[in-house]
Amino acid sequence: MTERDRSALHRNINASLGRTRLAVATVMVVERGWPLLLPILIVAGLFLSLSWLGIFRLLPDMARLATAAAFGIAGLAALYPLRFFRLPTWPEIDNRVEQANDLEHTPVQVQTDRPSGRPDNFADALWREHQKRMAESLGRLGGDLPRTQLPERDPWALRAAVALLFVCAYGLSFGPHGGRIGDAFRAHAARDAIPPRIDAWVTPPAYTGKPPIFLTANAGKDAPAISVPQGSELSLRVTGGPGDETLSFTDTEGTIRDVAPKANAAEATPAASSPVAVVRHFSDKLATEGRLTLKSGDAELDSWAFTVIPDNPPTIRFVGEPKRAVNGTLELSYDIEDDYGAASAKAEFALADQQPAGARPLYGAPEMQLALPRRGAAKKPVKASRDLTEHVWSGALVKLTLEAVDDAGQKAKSETKTFLMPERPFSNPLARAVIEQRRLLALDANAKPRVLELMDAITLRPEDTIANVSHYLALMSARTRLKMAGSDDQLREVVSYLWQVALGIEDGDLSAAEKQLRQAQQALQDALDRGASDEEIDKLMAELRQAMNNFLREFAEKAQKNQTAQGPTPGQELRQGDLQRMLDQIENLAKSGNRDQAKELLSQLQDMMNNLQAGRQQRGQQGQQNSEMRQQMDKLGQLMRRQQEMMNETFRMDQMQRGPQQGQEDPFGDQQGQDQQPGQKGKPGQGDDGKPMTPQEFADALKQLQEGQSQLEKDLEALMKGLEGLGIKPGEGFGEAGKSMKQAENSLGKGEGDRAVGHQGRALEALRQGAQDMMQQLQAMQGDEGGSQQGGRQQNAGRDPLGRPQATSGPDTGDSTPLPDEIDVQRARQILEAIRKRLGNALSPELERSYLERLLEMK
């Protein structure tokens, strides 16, 4: 190797050795300095941790100063070990490098050593060769890690706890509750000079609608009392006080009650004027009069006097009696009064009749929520209606009590009314029987065997009692369901099915449309009550329009089938366009925010539909009643006609008994011959063939007249009983007619024809008077049923524009037609001329003259 190569190798070894020595020197400095610095670092870390945790802020001044002094002394003591620190020497560093790399023969020290003694070329060459060989072993040098021996000095690792506390305290120092380093050297006296802030307010209950009342800090003991509603809540907050504030309430009797602060209210929050602000929050209900006093220790901070406005319980009472609407719904009128308006109201029902012991009813009392008056509106009765005809209690005697509840939970009840719950009228006998069975089963599930027996009795001879096969099949299906029902739920399903069967028998498919209409009306009413959105109102209005169209269409179809000649149906008087305009008005009012008027208009619409539905029911019932009435009227007309024919025949027989006189003419002239019917006798004194009657034939004819008069009397008695069954009281005219008929019968039996004719004439006149009385009663009944809605139309019911009875209104008695037609005028003129001509004959017998004068009403 040349000298140049040796120089380069030597430079490389020195550079590597230098870096290793520097690293090892650093390690040795850390080993010697870290144990000496650790005490002062621990003392400083503890001080900073306590400061950031806010410990010095909470300590009194003396304790704070003592703690700060202790930390100062500990810091000075921790600096004393630093005097023993010394830096490592180069031989120590080389020795540490050789130890760290496990080198033998000290090759690092050889590189810096020199031979001792006098210089010698051979010795120098030999030393350089030795250095070269040692340098070859220094190709890769490295240091080691510091060995501070702290685990031996601190086996419990308390230094780690100080480090962890330092990190946590540093993070807390950035929060609102963190402390500052200067807290250990800052006095607390300056904070006490700031008075605490007091915020107090009273919040009345929300249902009163009154705003909160803010209590001013200037309100003192002598301030006037503050009036607050009962149940108001007091809130008081003290900020920046010492934290020992107390609140007490003293009532009018002097009793003191402490108000405890909220458990989570005492908390520290930063304030601008002080490093910390303590907040205490109090809350209390004001139920009685008294004074609130806020104190801090023994010093009074503020006080307020209160008077409480009592919240009186609501009152509710009936306005009039519960009544049945025209369509069968229950209508209630009532008054509700409360200080701030009632929260809810309902009707409570109970059966008036005691139920049998052991009865197991399937249904409870019906539920009916009552409408509430608008708050702030003028006091007037409130009306509520509910269709309870489907409930099993309908038709039963019930007790009704109204209950109102205000927002404070106070309840009030009205007096109890006992009345008959409205029920849906069923004109069909089969439907009425099904409803009765349904009521028996619903009121007592133990009546199941009896209901089965009744259903068997109804369906025993279906060909005689049930005209519609579908009705028979529905009844048999209901019977099978009832027989197989084993639980109360299944029995309730049978009760619901029986109601559907009865509706199908009574009204067919119209009841489904009617139920859909009522559901749509109720849904819209509920939406208006709870303040639904415009989108929901639009949807419900569309459903109501569709339900009303379906109802009116089916109603018109059924009315067209059952329309009679008595007059127009209610559907003709109530046009569909009017209903659509009313629906549009309801929708506009609801969307514009005036929902109270919308609910009132909806109630009016419901009343109109109730009247329309009631008209259908009344017309069905009146149709059957009018049919029976027309039959009785026809019988009366036939009775009067037969009596007239009987009187004419009696007169003829009397003339035959007296025999024709010389020059005597027929009182009716040729007119009688013109009006003679094929079955009548010929002229007086002649038989059917015109020949004179034999005494035997004459006696037989009188006997037939007597029997005929007796039969007329019996028919009159039957007619009077039939009228009583229809609710018409027979007048005195019918009674007088019966007496005259009896007298005519006796006269015919004695052969006194002239007397018999007189009695028969009086009987005919009495029948006419009785018919007039009957028509007057019938018109009065129709007027009562029509009421104020039909008004004067019922006064002229059954008559044409000239006041004459129509053909279906009963017999024309001849005395109520102010303007007779042309044929009647001609006939009357001919009869009057014949009567006057006969009266002008001086040879007429007295009996005949008396009869003719009665015809002319001259006596």
Summary of the structure (lengths in Angstrom):
residues: 859
radius of gyration: 59.8
end to end distance: 188.0
largest distance: 219.3
contacts: 2387
relative contact order: 0.04
helix: 55%
strand: 13%
